[in-house]
């Protein structure tokens, strides 16, 4: 009989505790440490710790909103988050002496933060900062410090954090974009170096992420910075020229062939040249010997295009009026948005009521926990509530060490730097790590006058667990549909994107092909699949039927990625003399994939549809096999 140690952990728990496979964001960690710890160190040196704490709190919005990226993206994200946090903090401060009024303001701000979230990710982060700092402002208390001094110190922290976050813009203006484009060539070399299918799938996914990130950064930055437009145009041209290389690499890996070693080394040299802003290296000579395969020929043809394409035309910057109109066009208030407003408002009202009627003392952490866990666009509500609870237990342990050590001066500033860096790293890896680090950090920031009171830890733990309980009970278990949300619509949309790529890609092959339209369809398909992976990752952590359904769709997603790779292989083969698919073959393939999308939307197994006949060993036969496999995967899930 197996012991409890031998029993496998539930998949939702494994997914919940698993960290993201991303590089450690050392730059963000260093910026966070400097932004939050330096004010404390200066204030302790001047023997005015209360002002250092307030400046450090003012620097917190930029630290929480920082996600790296181009300087233009970073400036807009940090600036909007800091402005919204200042507005919220001022509201909380001005109403903190009237508890009922303060509670009503917090609930209204919570509703507003949900309404503006539909505009986009950056505005959603600003909405979250507005809500969080309204709660923090309402709970702010420092003996002997008036509201003007509190607000003034907070604004100093805002300015300080923006200086830290954007200091490199003047001397390293295009460095983040060059790093993003260089990463594409690094991932290309990795993809061509792998030896097994599982690693190849992971490498191809990383290449897709790198391509999406590079395009997002370049297109966003180029739209707002006309004076640096030439540099962005060159990078964007180079990124476009890399697309044939990406297609050839995917086709080569799909056919099981190995790339010549000089090609792999050359791609790393290209990445180094892009990163350093130097001239691209000369293309390696074609290796002598037997006639190269179609994939190898396509690879060398792609290398020959690098640095020899027509540079894109300059683009005038969008006016502020056009930008504002675009943002307002994204502001929607559909049924889902109003349900989100109602859910967050209900939970915030319950949290505020608890903080008013229960003898907890400094109970603003209850609504603060609800705000951080339940704010939309941040993943699974269940997962964040559980991780918040787990992380806070760990954070209370760290806070106990801080209290026992009773640090002051440079020691306290060093601990704040350590926890601030942990917050930045936890944001990238796991929400539990973030919660474990932000608990002692806010104890230092908000309760510096009470560090000698062990009861503070019990209060913080009680407040957080109560907030998590409010979210789990009223925002998850009892909220209609919260346990039954699923990623089916997102999966069906991704399948439609793959179907369009099959249709457009297979029709545009050969010497006279419209490769621009084909490559646009390819990028859209891979981006939709990447978005589907992210949506499924949010649902996988829930112990509900939706979580089990997400497991099935994850297998479908992997199959769709293989289908897209197989389409690319057919296109590359046809471009270099291989057989071109006929209209009948294309029609049968798109009909089979359309049936797959319909089955996902309707929650059933797909009907059997005829696939085109193809000679064994050809690229089209491999595509048939992948389409058939993904159909069988979904049929098996509904058997």
PyMOL commands that set and color helices and strands:
alter all, ss='L'
color gray80, all
select helices_A, chain A and resi 11-17+26-45+49-65+71-95+99-119+121-138+147-170+175-193+197-224+226-241+243-254+261-276+294-305+320-329+335-357+364-374+381-405+410-429+431-446+448-450+455-477+488-507+515-540+545-575+583-602+619-637
alter helices_A, ss='H'
color red, helices_A
deselect
rebuild
show_as cartoon
